[in-house]
Amino acid sequence: MPRLSKQLAAEFVGTALLLATVVGSGIMGERLSGGNAGIALLANAIATGAVLYALIAALGPISGAHFNPLVTLSQVMLGRLKAKPASAYVATQIVAALAGVLIAHWMFELPAFFPSHHVRSGSAQLFSEVVATFGLLLVILNCAQHKPDTVPAAVGLYITAAYWFTASTSFANPAVTIARSIWHPSARCARLHRRANRRCPPRRHALSLDRARRDELRNRLSRQRILHNTPLRGTRRTRRKNGEIECAELAARELTDAADIQPMTFYTFEQIPSCLSSAS
């Protein structure tokens, strides 16, 4: 296999695995964090930093482990890479990034591609990306020149930190930007969560009443509210929820009365001896 083909294959595999990790850890973090955005971001940052260390250490000797069009462009500007292989690198990185997103979606049983609804715009986001990209290139170029063995660890640690100190969570990679514009965890997972709740609503009440019984109880409660002049207040959704709770409580009271169940009584320590003596 020609040397350039090996390099492109290494770039494709590395970039695809990088994006699969970024997107996949984002999905898993959103699902397991219980709505805690800090925990989800921490999981995403740790996973990304760890996979960067592993991929750069494994594929660096083959292709240089760019995984980033800006890193490839910097190598061209420094005269270390010619324009023709550099253009092949960039095309491979973008295609591999899309493939990595597809892999992550298939692993988590999501649609192959769908647009992100998370808005990232404004001067602060742009400035954050400038800072993140400058720092990344500074780390890569200086470590590669003076301490090549430290590049995997340095890049992994820098990206892990940049997730937290930049407002944009440090994309610092046009291929990642293009791929992540197809999916963003918070908007998509929140929408799927709402859709799942509509299909399987949570069980709010202890009793499951059939429709006829529920209508009968609602009518009885409505008459009681009219007689006592205590209408339900609030929004339509709040009124419906409170009405369902009242129906469930009334049905529970009727079942209790029908079974002649006495309410539970609680005693203090001083009352226990007298209760025992009366029971005997």
C-alpha positions in Angstrom: 0.0 0.0 0.0 1.4 3.4 -0.9 2.6 5.6 1.9 0.0 8.3 1.2 -2.8 5.8 1.3 -1.7 4.6 4.7 -1.6 8.1 5.9 -5.1 8.8 4.7 -6.4 5.6 6.1 -4.9 6.5 9.5 -6.4 10.0 9.3 -9.8 8.6 8.4 -9.8 6.0 11.3 -8.5 8.5 13.8 -10.9 11.3 12.9 -13.9 9.0 12.8 -13.1 7.5 16.2 -12.5 11.0 17.6 -15.9 12.2 16.5 -17.6 9.0 17.6 -16.1 9.6 21.0 -17.1 13.3 21.2 -20.7 12.7 20.1 -21.1 9.3 21.8 -19.8 10.6 25.1 -22.1 13.6 24.8 -25.1 11.4 24.3 -24.2 9.1 27.2 -23.4 12.0 29.4 -26.8 13.6 28.7 -28.6 10.4 29.3 -26.9 9.5 32.6 -26.4 13.0 34.1 -30.1 13.5 35.0 -30.1 17.0 33.6 -26.9 18.1 35.3 -25.0 19.9 32.5 -21.8 20.1 34.5 -21.6 16.3 34.9 -22.4 15.8 31.2 -19.7 18.3 30.1 -17.1 16.7 32.5 -17.8 13.3 31.0 -17.5 14.7 27.5 -14.2 16.4 28.3 -12.6 13.4 30.0 -13.6 11.1 27.2 -12.4 13.4 24.5 -9.0 14.0 26.2 -8.5 10.3 26.8 -9.3 9.3 23.2 -7.0 12.0 21.8 -4.1 10.7 23.8 -4.7 7.1 22.6 -5.3 8.0 19.0 -2.3 10.4 18.7 0.0 7.8 20.4 -1.3 5.0 18.1 -1.6 6.8 14.7 1.0 9.6 15.1 3.9 7.6 13.6 1.8 6.8 10.5 0.1 10.1 9.5 1.1 12.6 12.1 -2.3 12.3 13.7 -3.6 15.6 12.5 -7.4 14.9 12.7 -7.8 18.6 12.2 -7.7 20.7 8.9 -6.1 23.6 10.8 -3.2 21.4 12.0 -2.8 20.2 8.4 -2.8 23.8 7.2 -0.1 24.8 9.7 2.1 21.9 8.4 1.7 23.3 4.9 2.6 26.8 6.0 5.7 25.5 7.8 6.8 23.6 4.6 6.5 20.2 6.2 3.6 19.0 4.0 2.9 19.7 0.3 -0.4 21.1 -0.9 -1.7 18.1 -2.8 -1.4 15.6 0.1 -2.7 18.3 2.4 -5.9 18.7 0.4 -6.4 14.9 0.5 -5.9 15.1 4.3 -8.5 17.8 4.7 -11.1 16.0 2.5 -10.5 12.8 4.4 -10.8 14.4 7.8 -14.2 16.0 6.9 -15.6 12.8 5.5 -14.3 10.8 8.5 -15.9 13.3 10.9 -19.3 12.8 9.3 -18.7 9.0 9.5 -17.9 9.3 13.2 -21.1 11.1 13.9 -23.0 8.4 11.9 -21.3 5.7 14.0 -22.3 7.4 17.3 -25.9 7.8 16.1 -26.1 4.1 15.1 -24.6 3.0 18.4 -27.3 4.9 20.4 -30.2 4.1 18.0 -30.6 7.6 16.8 -31.4 8.9 13.2 -28.4 8.9 11.0 -28.2 12.7 10.5 -30.3 15.6 11.8 -29.6 19.3 12.1 -28.5 20.7 15.4 -30.8 23.2 17.1 -28.2 24.5 19.5 -27.4 28.1 18.5 -23.7 29.0 18.7 -23.2 32.5 17.4 -21.9 35.8 18.6 -18.5 37.5 19.1 -17.9 35.6 22.4 -18.2 32.2 20.7 -16.0 33.3 17.8 -13.3 34.7 20.2 -13.4 31.5 22.2 -12.7 29.5 19.1 -9.8 31.8 18.2 -8.3 31.4 21.7 -8.9 27.6 21.7 -7.4 27.1 18.3 -4.3 29.3 19.1 -3.6 27.4 22.2 -4.0 24.0 20.5 -1.6 24.9 17.7 0.8 26.4 20.2 0.9 23.2 22.2 1.2 20.9 19.1 3.9 22.8 17.3 6.1 23.5 20.4 5.8 20.0 21.8 6.4 18.4 18.4 9.6 20.5 18.1 11.1 20.2 21.5 9.5 17.2 23.2 7.8 14.9 20.6 7.0 12.2 23.1 4.8 14.5 25.1 2.5 15.5 22.2 -0.3 12.9 22.9 -0.5 13.8 26.6 -0.2 17.6 26.0 -3.0 17.7 23.4 -5.3 15.5 25.4 -4.9 17.6 28.5 -5.2 20.9 26.7 -8.5 19.9 25.0 -9.8 18.6 28.3 -9.1 21.9 29.9 -10.3 23.9 26.9 -13.7 22.3 27.3 -14.1 24.2 30.5 -12.3 27.5 30.0 -13.8 28.5 26.7 -17.4 29.5 26.1 -17.6 27.4 23.0 -16.4 24.2 24.7 -13.4 24.3 22.4 -14.2 22.9 19.0 -10.9 24.2 17.6 -11.4 21.9 14.6 -13.4 22.7 11.4 -14.1 19.0 10.8 -15.5 18.7 14.3 -17.5 21.9 13.8 -19.1 20.6 10.6 -19.9 17.2 12.1 -21.3 18.6 15.4 -23.5 21.0 13.5 -25.5 17.9 12.6 -26.1 17.0 16.2 -26.0 18.6 19.6 -26.8 16.5 22.7 -28.8 18.8 24.9 -31.4 19.9 22.3 -31.8 16.5 20.7 -31.9 14.5 23.9 -34.3 16.9 25.6 -36.6 16.6 22.6 -36.5 12.8 22.6 -37.1 12.9 26.4 -40.2 15.0 26.0 -41.4 12.7 23.2 -40.9 9.6 25.3 -42.8 11.2 28.2 -45.7 11.9 25.9 -45.8 8.2 24.8 -45.3 6.9 28.3 -46.5 9.5 30.8 -45.3 9.1 34.4 -47.8 7.6 36.8 -48.7 10.4 39.1 -51.5 8.8 41.1 -51.8 5.7 43.2 -55.1 4.7 41.5 -55.8 3.9 37.9 -59.4 4.8 37.2 -61.4 3.9 34.2 -63.0 6.7 32.1 -66.6 6.3 33.4 -65.5 6.3 37.0 -63.3 9.3 36.5 -66.0 11.3 34.9 -68.4 10.4 37.7 -66.0 11.6 40.3 -65.2 14.8 38.4 -68.9 15.6 38.2 -69.3 15.0 41.9 -66.4 17.2 42.8 -67.6 19.9 40.4 -70.9 20.0 42.2 -69.2 20.2 45.6 -67.1 23.1 44.4 -70.1 24.9 43.1 -72.0 24.4 46.4 -69.0 25.5 48.5 -68.0 28.2 46.0 -64.4 26.9 45.7 -63.5 26.8 42.0 -60.2 25.5 40.8 -57.8 28.2 40.0 -54.7 28.4 37.8 -53.9 27.5 34.2 -55.8 24.9 32.3 -53.0 22.4 32.8 -52.8 23.1 36.5 -56.6 22.8 36.9 -56.6 19.5 35.0 -53.8 18.1 37.2 -55.4 19.2 40.5 -58.8 17.8 39.3 -57.2 14.4 38.6 -55.5 14.4 42.1 -58.9 15.2 43.7 -60.5 12.3 41.9 -57.8 9.9 43.0 -58.1 11.1 46.6 -61.9 10.8 46.6 -61.8 7.3 45.1 -59.2 6.3 47.8 -61.4 7.6 50.6 -64.4 5.7 49.2 -62.4 2.5 49.0 -61.2 3.0 52.6 -64.7 3.6 53.9 -66.0 0.6 52.0 -63.4 -1.7 53.5 -63.8 -0.2 57.0 -60.0 0.5 57.2 -59.0 2.6 60.1 -56.4 5.2 59.7 -52.9 4.4 61.1 -52.4 5.7 64.6 -49.0 6.8 65.9 -48.1 6.8 69.6 -45.3 8.4 71.6 -43.1 6.4 73.9 -45.1 7.6 76.9 -48.3 6.3 75.4 -47.1 2.8 74.5 -47.4 1.1 78.0 -51.0 2.3 78.5 -51.9 1.1 75.0 -50.4 -2.3 75.7 -52.3 -2.6 79.0 -55.6 -1.6 77.4 -55.1 -4.1 74.6 -54.4 -6.9 77.0 
